[in-house]
Amino acid sequence: MARTFAVTTLLMLLTGCGLAETGTAGVAGAESAAQQAAQAKQTEDRVTQQIDAAYQQAAEQRRAAEPDAR
């Protein structure tokens, strides 16, 4: 919240010298990149959980099949 206020204040100050558009685009780009990174991390975590679940299921199936093999 404080960061957003500081950025907004800075952009208001830069409006007079024509740098506001550049600053706004930079902030929007940085926020977009941060959102993409967060989404990528969530996807990575979800895939890791799915892989772990698949390994666990395979191990359980192997254990269940062992008595049948004897």
C-alpha positions as CSV (number, residue, x, y, z in Angstrom):
1,M,0.0,0.0,0.0
2,A,2.8,2.4,0.9
3,R,4.7,1.4,-2.2
4,T,1.6,2.2,-4.4
5,F,1.2,5.6,-2.7
6,A,4.9,6.4,-3.2
7,V,4.7,5.4,-6.9
8,T,1.6,7.4,-7.4
9,T,3.1,10.5,-5.7
10,L,6.2,10.1,-7.8
11,L,4.2,9.8,-11.0
12,M,2.2,12.9,-10.1
13,L,5.5,14.9,-9.7
14,L,6.9,13.6,-13.0
15,T,3.8,14.6,-15.0
16,G,5.0,18.1,-15.5
17,C,8.2,17.0,-17.2
18,G,6.7,14.3,-19.5
19,L,8.2,11.3,-17.7
20,A,4.9,10.1,-16.2
21,E,4.0,8.0,-19.2
22,T,7.3,6.3,-19.1
23,G,7.1,5.7,-15.3
24,T,3.5,4.4,-15.6
25,A,4.5,2.0,-18.3
26,G,7.5,0.8,-16.3
27,V,5.4,0.3,-13.2
28,A,2.7,-1.6,-15.1
29,G,5.4,-3.7,-16.7
30,A,7.0,-4.5,-13.4
31,E,3.7,-5.4,-11.8
32,S,2.8,-7.6,-14.8
33,A,6.1,-9.4,-14.6
34,A,5.6,-9.9,-10.8
35,Q,2.2,-11.4,-11.5
36,Q,3.5,-13.7,-14.1
37,A,6.3,-14.8,-11.8
38,A,3.7,-15.5,-9.0
39,Q,1.6,-17.5,-11.5
40,A,4.6,-19.5,-12.7
41,K,5.5,-20.3,-9.1
42,Q,1.9,-21.5,-8.4
43,T,2.0,-23.6,-11.5
44,E,5.3,-25.1,-10.5
45,D,4.0,-25.9,-7.0
46,R,0.9,-27.5,-8.5
47,V,2.9,-29.7,-10.9
48,T,5.3,-30.7,-8.1
49,Q,2.3,-31.8,-6.0
50,Q,0.8,-33.8,-8.8
51,I,4.1,-35.5,-9.5
52,D,4.5,-36.3,-5.8
53,A,0.9,-37.7,-5.7
54,A,1.7,-39.9,-8.8
55,Y,4.8,-41.3,-7.2
56,Q,2.9,-42.0,-4.0
57,Q,0.1,-43.7,-5.9
58,A,2.6,-45.8,-7.8
59,A,4.4,-46.9,-4.6
60,E,1.0,-47.8,-3.0
61,Q,0.2,-49.9,-6.1
62,R,3.5,-51.7,-6.0
63,R,3.0,-52.5,-2.3
64,A,-0.5,-53.7,-3.0
65,A,0.8,-56.0,-5.8
66,E,3.7,-57.5,-3.8
67,P,1.6,-60.1,-1.8
68,D,-0.1,-61.2,-5.1
69,A,3.3,-62.0,-6.7
70,R,4.2,-64.6,-4.0
